[in-house]
Amino acid sequence: MIGKAGDTIRFLQYNSGAKIQIMRDADADPRAATRPVELIGTLDSINKAEKMINDVIAEVAFLKQCSALSWMMYNSFGFIV
């Protein structure tokens, strides 16, 4: 979710007005699929950042599903529709 060179986080921070801090890899549980996120700002900016983060997560999940579906179709039929 962080994006190339932090681009996604910077975009979210700029557009929400909230500061977004994600736990570093070195401090995170290596078995966990997610990492804690801290949002700092006004209530409005935090709410906006939370919505935007959830939107990014949903988009990534959707793209992964599409990719998996394309791969299954390729493997089953030898081509991608």
N, C-alpha and C positions, 0 to 999 in steps of 0.2 A: 504494500500500500504506500510505502514511503516514496516510491518513484525514483527514476534515474537522478542521481545526485541530489535527492531531496526535493525534486521539482513538485511533486504532488503535495507534500506537506507545506511547502512555501506557498503554493497556490491556495490551499485550504486556509492557511493562516491569513493571507492577504485578503481573501474574499469573505472570511468570517469575522475577522478582527480579533480572534482569539489566538493565544499562543498554544501550540500543540507540542507536547513532549511525549515521545514514545520511548519506553525502556530500551536501552541498548542491548544488542545481542549478548554481550558479555555478562550482563546482569540478569538476563531472562532465563527462565526454566527451559532447557533445551528440548524437553519433551512436550512443552505446551505448543498448541497450534496458534495461540494468540499472545500478545504482550499487553501489559497495562499501558493505558494512555492517560495523560493528565492534560486537562483543558484549563487554561487560565484566561480570565477576562470578565467582562460583564455578563450578566445572565443571558442577555440577548445574543452576544457573540458566542457564548458557550453553546447555547441551544442551536445556533446556526451551524457551528462547527460540528456538533454531534450529528446533525441531520446530513451534512455534507459528507462526513466520514462514513455514515451508514450507506449513503448513496454510492460512494466509491466501492465499499465492500460488496454491495449488491451487484454492481456492474462487473467487478472482477469475478464474482461467483457465476454470473451469467455467461461471461466470456469463457470461463473454464468449462462450463456445461456445453457450450456451443463447440468448443474445441474437441471435447471428448466425443460429442455426437458426430462431428465431422470425421474423427479418427475411426470411430466404429463403422460409419458408413463406408469409409475408404477401405477398411479391412474386410468388410462384408461384400462389397461390390467392386472393389478395385478402382473406385473413383470417388470424387467428392461432388455432391450435388450442390 
